[in-house]
Amino acid sequence: MNGCLREKQRTEKPNFENGCEYVNVRRMKRNPMKFSIITSSIIFILISSSLNISNGEITYECLSKSSDKSFGFIQCSFCATPRFRFLANARNNNEIDVCTDGNRPDITTVSRAIMDYMTIQGHFWLNNTDTINALEHLIRFMPVRDAILLFGDRSDTFVEFLADHVKLAFLTRSEGPSWMKEIPYDVFMDYILPYAFLNEKRDVHFRWRPRFFQLFFSSILNTNTTTEAMHIIAETIPLAAASGLLELNNTSSSGYVVSWKSETSPMRLSPQDIIELGGGSCTGTAITMSAVARSVGIPIRIAGCSQSIQDDDHHWTEYYDSSLIGPFGDSWHTKEDTSKGNEGGPWDRPSAPMNTCLKYLIPHDPTGLNSIWVSQWSSPLMMPLQWGPEISKSHHISWLNGSSVSGSNRCGPYCAAWGCGMNQTQKYKQNECWS
């Protein structure tokens, strides 16, 4: 401290040299509160310097050694982010630096530090233990592309985004209909809590969960089952002006609703893109329906084939209702997405495009495209998609391959229920169509 904090009589503003801050101590003594704040800042700078903390940028080393869903990347980036690393060390009175001497922070340390930071920024929780568990689940299985936003964004936009999703997911569980409280915790964690479905844009500024929560939550409060709530959601999505109220020349009008526009994937996948760009096709409107469902506490995931005929995919939704046995003998039920111009779609039976996926299913397809998949946040398997960044085709680093996301293969249940092959007579078991 003595080597850094020294009196500099003619300095009007703080300045930095060799990691030390020189201040006008005489002026600070006249204002004890300001002196305290400046001194705290100096202490933080000194601790950061002694711990060899970087300037908060995600390092090239972190990026180059990472693989998708790599917790090693999370650890590396966490240690390069001063505000999080500082809070982790503060919990153990700075006796041990979680990022040096062979130490690497575990998932609980990372999640608790991020929760502490959120709380410092004014976020408080229904239950701290639930919040830690939720953050652990989201961060442990977070794609590298999202971890870049979490650790590389100094404006805290993605931190706020995560806080939204954690708060509102638990709010629906505590204040929703009684059937929501009976949803198994693992189902809640994988199919209500997560903020993403496929490789769509994350809509961190559009904030779809609080937006859709305000629009739809009250409409499902008196429902008795998930299926009853889903019917309400399916009927009201084509009527909801989710982009808000617009005004021109003192005349008010509602913004765009969720509309159907064919052949628009992958440009229009996220709820914001679907609404603000004037509509979307099957994958985008399925993601939007799923976002609405999760925002009110309904467990839901994307299902589909990434290819039926050449270069043509189709996706729909599966939602969880344990009060009814679904077409696959479990609690999962199918629903095609709804939008203005495409309000119909079957429940628990295949549509024509779904049948096309089944007809062109290839057992043990080496590309994985001609098979049936569902999205799943924590799955170790990767669900292939048709679209991704061009760079992924020429680079060995797996997280650059944005054309795959976590998912589970479901060819067996679909083939057993509705048949596969051109005549849909093949009743493959799971190990006969995917291994």
C-alpha positions as MATLAB code, in Angstrom:
seq = 'MNGCLREKQRTEKPNFENGCEYVNVRRMKRNPMKFSIITSSIIFILISSSLNISNGEITYECLSKSSDKSFGFIQCSFCATPRFRFLANARNNNEIDVCTDGNRPDITTVSRAIMDYMTIQGHFWLNNTDTINALEHLIRFMPVRDAILLFGDRSDTFVEFLADHVKLAFLTRSEGPSWMKEIPYDVFMDYILPYAFLNEKRDVHFRWRPRFFQLFFSSILNTNTTTEAMHIIAETIPLAAASGLLELNNTSSSGYVVSWKSETSPMRLSPQDIIELGGGSCTGTAITMSAVARSVGIPIRIAGCSQSIQDDDHHWTEYYDSSLIGPFGDSWHTKEDTSKGNEGGPWDRPSAPMNTCLKYLIPHDPTGLNSIWVSQWSSPLMMPLQWGPEISKSHHISWLNGSSVSGSNRCGPYCAAWGCGMNQTQKYKQNECWS';
ca = [
       0.000    0.000    0.000;
       2.760    2.456    0.960;
       4.379    2.016   -2.430;
       1.186    2.995   -4.242;
      -0.858    5.337   -2.079;
       1.160    8.476   -1.762;
       0.439   12.161   -1.755;
       0.664   13.915   -5.095;
      -0.034   17.561   -4.384;
      -0.705   18.841   -7.892;
      -2.833   15.986   -9.232;
      -6.461   16.968   -9.781;
      -7.630   13.605  -11.134;
      -6.630   10.047  -10.267;
      -4.168    8.479  -12.666;
      -2.574    5.083  -12.961;
       1.048    4.096  -13.218;
       2.382    0.570  -12.837;
      -0.967   -0.595  -11.487;
      -1.044    2.045   -8.710;
      -3.451    4.909   -8.302;
      -2.048    8.284   -7.274;
      -4.534   10.564   -5.561;
      -4.479   13.934   -3.890;
      -4.674   12.758   -0.276;
      -4.967   16.263    1.113;
      -8.141   16.851   -0.883;
      -9.529   13.447    0.032;
      -9.106   14.106    3.742;
     -11.539   16.983    3.394;
     -14.165   14.514    2.162;
     -13.958   11.289    4.220;
     -16.681    9.487    2.217;
     -14.906   10.113   -1.078;
     -11.635    9.095    0.540;
     -13.209    5.798    1.650;
     -14.509    5.050   -1.827;
     -11.183    5.859   -3.483;
      -9.313    3.796   -0.908;
     -11.614    0.818   -1.549;
     -10.928    1.180   -5.265;
      -7.204    1.178   -4.612;
      -7.494   -1.943   -2.480;
      -9.410   -3.682   -5.273;
      -6.781   -2.650   -7.812;
      -3.978   -3.869   -5.568;
      -5.665   -7.210   -4.894;
      -6.395   -7.619   -8.594;
      -2.775   -6.876   -9.399;
      -1.447   -9.271   -6.773;
      -3.732  -12.013   -8.041;
      -2.605  -11.365  -11.609;
      -6.200  -10.711  -12.745;
      -6.542   -9.682  -16.374;
      -8.526   -6.724  -17.646;
     -11.671   -8.819  -18.026;
     -11.282   -9.767  -21.665;
     -11.765  -13.425  -22.511;
      -8.288  -14.586  -23.417;
      -7.182  -16.145  -26.666;
      -5.922  -19.112  -24.667;
      -9.398  -19.722  -23.193;
     -10.998  -19.654  -26.632;
      -8.422  -21.727  -28.463;
      -8.414  -24.603  -25.974;
     -12.153  -24.844  -25.443;
     -14.687  -27.292  -26.784;
     -18.427  -26.713  -26.918;
     -20.101  -27.112  -23.529;
     -16.610  -27.069  -22.045;
     -16.518  -26.313  -18.338;
     -12.801  -25.723  -18.774;
     -13.665  -22.663  -20.846;
     -16.037  -21.499  -18.085;
     -13.249  -21.843  -15.503;
     -10.703  -20.072  -17.684;
     -13.040  -17.178  -18.480;
     -14.226  -16.899  -14.879;
     -10.635  -16.531  -13.706;
     -10.074  -13.809  -16.316;
     -13.093  -11.816  -15.080;
     -12.055   -9.662  -12.090;
     -15.487   -8.933  -10.611;
     -16.435  -12.610  -10.367;
     -13.034  -13.891   -9.277;
     -12.762  -11.186   -6.621;
     -16.137  -12.171   -5.124;
     -15.203  -15.859   -5.109;
     -12.029  -15.069   -3.177;
     -13.885  -12.708   -0.848;
     -16.016  -15.638    0.341;
     -12.911  -17.316    1.754;
     -11.438  -14.044    3.082;
      -8.867  -14.087    0.275;
      -6.965  -16.855    2.055;
      -6.868  -18.968   -1.107;
      -7.125  -17.671   -4.636;
      -9.531  -19.949   -6.472;
      -7.563  -19.466   -9.681;
      -3.913  -19.985   -8.712;
      -1.601  -22.579   -7.222;
      -3.210  -25.360   -9.194;
      -6.713  -24.372   -8.111;
      -9.638  -24.188  -10.487;
     -13.086  -23.029   -9.345;
     -15.795  -25.689   -9.273;
     -19.292  -25.072  -10.594;
     -20.644  -24.084   -7.161;
     -17.894  -21.493   -6.668;
     -18.545  -20.008  -10.114;
     -22.321  -19.934   -9.656;
     -22.202  -18.514   -6.134;
     -19.879  -15.682   -7.212;
     -22.198  -14.797  -10.089;
     -25.202  -14.892   -7.755;
     -23.332  -12.655   -5.288;
     -22.618  -10.218   -8.097;
     -26.263  -10.242   -9.179;
     -27.325   -9.550   -5.587;
     -24.887   -6.639   -5.349;
     -26.585   -5.273   -8.467;
     -29.991   -5.478   -6.750;
     -31.275   -8.917   -7.678;
     -32.848  -10.830   -4.791;
     -34.353  -14.296   -4.846;
     -37.247  -16.355   -3.569;
     -34.739  -18.955   -2.392;
     -30.961  -18.681   -2.576;
     -30.439  -22.447   -2.717;
     -32.786  -22.776   -5.696;
     -30.990  -19.913   -7.394;
     -27.570  -21.521   -6.923;
     -28.902  -24.835   -8.262;
     -30.428  -23.080  -11.269;
     -27.260  -21.133  -12.066;
     -25.178  -24.288  -11.687;
     -27.399  -26.087  -14.188;
     -27.410  -23.251  -16.707;
     -23.673  -22.567  -16.480;
     -22.470  -26.182  -16.327;
     -24.110  -26.953  -19.687;
     -23.826  -23.477  -21.208;
     -22.550  -23.412  -24.806;
     -19.298  -21.544  -25.272;
     -21.058  -18.963  -27.469;
     -23.195  -17.979  -24.458;
     -20.309  -18.080  -21.985;
     -18.569  -15.522  -24.202;
     -21.542  -13.221  -23.627;
     -21.554  -13.904  -19.880;
     -17.859  -13.278  -19.243;
     -16.991  -10.916  -22.083;
     -19.791   -8.359  -21.740;
     -18.808   -5.596  -19.317;
     -22.256   -3.999  -19.550;
     -23.742   -6.998  -17.662;
     -26.477   -7.434  -20.292;
     -26.175  -11.214  -20.240;
     -25.996  -11.256  -16.433;
     -29.342   -9.409  -16.374;
     -30.666  -11.822  -18.999;
     -29.778  -14.832  -16.825;
     -31.320  -13.205  -13.747;
     -34.596  -12.682  -15.648;
     -34.820  -16.344  -16.581;
     -33.990  -17.679  -13.129;
     -36.385  -15.345  -11.303;
     -39.355  -15.852  -13.580;
     -38.907  -19.616  -13.934;
     -39.221  -20.013  -10.168;
     -41.981  -17.398   -9.967;
     -44.213  -19.444  -12.277;
     -43.524  -22.543  -10.181;
     -44.463  -20.787   -6.925;
     -47.414  -18.693   -8.142;
     -48.803  -20.786  -10.983;
     -51.554  -23.430  -10.940;
     -51.134  -26.386   -8.581;
     -50.050  -28.758  -11.365;
     -46.883  -26.697  -11.907;
     -45.631  -27.584   -8.443;
     -45.864  -31.278   -9.352;
     -43.499  -30.991  -12.334;
     -40.376  -33.073  -11.535;
     -37.366  -30.944  -10.692;
     -35.195  -32.436  -13.450;
     -37.904  -31.663  -16.007;
     -38.134  -28.109  -14.668;
     -34.356  -27.676  -14.929;
     -34.061  -28.870  -18.544;
     -37.341  -27.716  -20.078;
     -38.582  -24.622  -18.194;
     -35.499  -22.881  -16.809;
     -33.234  -22.692  -19.920;
     -33.255  -19.556  -22.045;
     -32.496  -21.259  -25.386;
     -33.737  -24.096  -27.597;
     -31.534  -24.503  -30.695;
     -28.874  -22.192  -32.124;
     -31.169  -19.178  -32.402;
     -30.155  -15.633  -31.472;
     -30.465  -15.147  -27.711;
     -32.640  -11.982  -27.712;
     -30.864  -10.509  -24.692;
     -32.421   -7.083  -25.264;
     -35.869   -8.293  -26.394;
     -36.175  -10.243  -23.101;
     -38.788  -12.734  -24.247;
     -39.455  -14.346  -20.867;
     -40.684  -11.241  -18.987;
     -42.446  -10.033  -22.132;
     -44.376  -13.276  -22.655;
     -44.928  -13.736  -18.909;
     -46.804  -10.440  -18.788;
     -48.830  -11.301  -21.882;
     -49.828  -14.895  -21.173;
     -49.379  -15.915  -17.526;
     -52.733  -14.671  -16.244;
     -54.578  -16.596  -18.972;
     -53.439  -20.015  -17.689;
     -53.825  -19.469  -13.929;
     -57.133  -21.367  -13.683;
     -56.054  -24.391  -15.700;
     -55.964  -27.903  -14.245;
     -53.423  -29.559  -16.554;
     -50.500  -28.688  -18.799;
     -52.540  -29.681  -21.849;
     -55.327  -27.278  -20.921;
     -52.758  -24.487  -20.563;
     -51.151  -25.423  -23.888;
     -54.499  -25.165  -25.677;
     -54.903  -21.627  -24.365;
     -51.376  -20.748  -25.458;
     -51.912  -22.225  -28.936;
     -55.162  -20.292  -29.395;
     -53.857  -16.933  -28.186;
     -50.380  -16.780  -29.773;
     -51.755  -15.782  -33.231;
     -53.688  -12.915  -31.566;
     -50.942  -11.482  -29.355;
     -49.218   -8.263  -30.471;
     -46.018   -9.229  -28.725;
     -43.904   -6.420  -30.166;
     -45.912   -3.828  -28.251;
     -48.028   -0.755  -28.968;
     -46.950    1.673  -31.697;
     -48.068    5.234  -32.316;
     -47.929    7.491  -35.387;
     -49.592   10.903  -35.748;
     -51.441   10.395  -32.452;
     -52.883    7.136  -33.776;
     -52.072    3.964  -31.830;
     -51.756    0.544  -33.373;
     -50.508   -2.817  -32.224;
     -47.215   -4.138  -33.518;
     -46.644   -7.390  -35.356;
     -48.127  -10.637  -34.102;
     -46.526  -14.074  -34.494;
     -47.180  -14.794  -38.177;
     -46.490  -17.616  -40.594;
     -44.017  -17.022  -43.427;
     -42.664  -20.117  -45.115;
     -39.040  -20.810  -46.026;
     -37.583  -18.253  -43.616;
     -35.236  -20.446  -41.576;
     -32.567  -19.903  -40.456;
     -32.747  -16.110  -40.795;
     -35.801  -16.027  -38.556;
     -35.447  -18.361  -35.594;
     -35.611  -16.368  -32.356;
     -38.870  -14.925  -30.957;
     -37.622  -11.393  -31.626;
     -36.811  -12.224  -35.248;
     -40.158  -13.955  -35.778;
     -42.111  -11.010  -34.392;
     -40.121   -8.011  -35.585;
     -39.244   -9.320  -39.064;
     -42.847  -10.172  -39.859;
     -43.167  -13.914  -39.370;
     -41.375  -17.216  -39.558;
     -41.686  -20.823  -40.656;
     -41.882  -24.065  -38.697;
     -38.635  -23.917  -36.718;
     -38.913  -20.261  -35.754;
     -42.569  -20.430  -34.780;
     -41.918  -23.656  -32.826;
     -39.184  -21.848  -30.887;
     -41.547  -18.927  -30.285;
     -44.346  -21.190  -29.032;
     -41.820  -22.922  -26.774;
     -40.620  -19.576  -25.426;
     -44.208  -18.568  -24.613;
     -44.816  -21.924  -22.912;
     -41.669  -21.723  -20.780;
     -42.448  -18.140  -19.810;
     -45.652  -19.326  -18.096;
     -44.146  -22.476  -16.549;
     -44.901  -25.199  -19.114;
     -42.128  -27.778  -19.746;
     -41.496  -27.861  -23.491;
     -38.808  -28.691  -26.030;
     -38.200  -28.598  -29.771;
     -38.593  -31.866  -31.693;
     -38.025  -32.675  -35.330;
     -35.760  -33.809  -38.120;
     -32.963  -31.648  -39.430;
     -33.517  -33.143  -42.859;
     -36.314  -35.084  -44.524;
     -35.903  -34.556  -48.256;
     -32.648  -32.899  -49.336;
     -32.011  -29.577  -47.539;
     -35.478  -29.477  -45.986;
     -36.042  -29.727  -42.223;
     -39.107  -29.669  -40.012;
     -39.545  -28.945  -36.303;
     -42.456  -28.999  -33.878;
     -42.862  -29.011  -30.087;
     -43.133  -31.638  -27.360;
     -44.619  -30.573  -24.025;
     -44.729  -32.487  -20.735;
     -48.032  -33.460  -19.060;
     -47.829  -36.272  -16.514;
     -51.612  -36.364  -16.098;
     -52.001  -37.908  -19.579;
     -50.164  -40.709  -21.349;
     -48.838  -39.437  -24.654;
     -48.515  -41.189  -28.023;
     -45.100  -42.585  -27.052;
     -46.236  -44.194  -23.805;
     -44.672  -41.473  -21.641;
     -45.635  -37.961  -20.490;
     -44.480  -36.149  -23.631;
     -47.061  -34.843  -26.118;
     -46.654  -33.342  -29.589;
     -48.024  -30.077  -30.917;
     -47.291  -28.287  -34.165;
     -46.629  -24.592  -33.654;
     -49.356  -22.004  -34.226;
     -49.162  -18.535  -35.750;
     -51.358  -16.104  -37.636;
     -51.982  -17.791  -40.957;
     -51.185  -21.230  -39.549;
     -53.536  -21.571  -36.585;
     -54.196  -25.290  -36.855;
     -51.951  -28.290  -36.441;
     -52.630  -31.650  -34.800;
     -52.239  -32.640  -31.156;
     -50.554  -35.968  -30.373;
     -50.625  -37.151  -33.961;
     -48.344  -36.494  -36.923;
     -48.890  -33.694  -39.399;
     -47.994  -34.155  -43.074;
     -44.502  -32.595  -42.608;
     -43.922  -34.767  -39.537;
     -44.811  -37.838  -41.608;
     -42.273  -36.714  -44.216;
     -39.584  -36.752  -41.516;
     -40.598  -40.300  -40.617;
     -40.720  -41.510  -44.228;
     -37.184  -40.312  -44.955;
     -35.686  -41.398  -41.644;
     -32.398  -43.259  -42.129;
     -31.481  -45.755  -39.396;
     -28.067  -44.947  -37.906;
     -27.695  -41.999  -40.302;
     -23.997  -41.018  -40.016;
     -24.865  -37.318  -40.360;
     -27.687  -37.565  -37.835;
     -29.797  -35.248  -39.984;
     -32.356  -37.823  -41.144;
     -33.492  -38.834  -37.688;
     -35.771  -37.530  -34.930;
     -34.274  -35.380  -32.192;
     -35.455  -33.313  -29.250;
     -33.605  -30.431  -27.639;
     -32.318  -31.013  -24.095;
     -30.185  -28.519  -22.159;
     -28.088  -31.039  -20.214;
     -27.704  -33.776  -22.810;
     -24.140  -34.866  -23.648;
     -25.282  -35.719  -27.202;
     -25.226  -33.146  -29.971;
     -28.307  -32.655  -32.138;
     -27.257  -31.768  -35.717;
     -28.819  -28.839  -37.566;
     -28.525  -27.759  -41.179;
     -27.203  -24.276  -40.537;
     -24.134  -22.918  -38.819;
     -21.201  -20.538  -39.372;
     -19.092  -21.068  -42.482;
     -15.910  -21.034  -40.402;
     -16.939  -24.274  -38.710;
     -16.348  -26.164  -41.949;
     -12.646  -25.387  -41.939;
     -11.738  -25.230  -38.260;
     -11.116  -27.960  -35.691;
     -12.443  -26.061  -32.646;
     -15.807  -27.630  -31.868;
     -17.600  -24.605  -30.413;
     -17.279  -22.843  -33.776;
     -19.595  -25.518  -35.131;
     -22.859  -23.712  -34.453;
     -24.731  -26.313  -36.478;
     -25.227  -28.628  -33.494;
     -26.832  -28.207  -30.084;
     -27.498  -30.467  -27.107;
     -30.277  -32.938  -27.673;
     -31.552  -36.507  -27.365;
     -32.446  -38.869  -30.165;
     -36.101  -40.041  -30.239;
     -36.308  -42.092  -33.435;
     -37.434  -45.227  -31.563;
     -40.552  -43.801  -29.854;
     -41.657  -42.029  -33.061;
     -41.136  -45.062  -35.280;
     -42.911  -47.311  -32.769;
     -45.901  -44.959  -32.565;
     -46.318  -43.798  -36.163;
     -44.023  -45.937  -38.315;
     -40.949  -45.026  -40.344;
     -39.798  -45.702  -43.905;
     -41.565  -44.777  -47.133;
     -44.668  -46.780  -46.246;
     -44.294  -45.984  -42.529;
     -44.393  -49.662  -41.686;
     -41.007  -49.888  -39.981;
     -41.405  -49.998  -36.184;
     -37.774  -49.512  -35.244;
     -36.731  -49.764  -31.643;
     -34.361  -47.053  -30.411;
     -31.241  -49.210  -30.770;
     -32.320  -50.199  -34.285;
     -32.418  -46.626  -35.596;
     -29.819  -44.882  -33.427;
     -26.913  -46.037  -31.347;
];
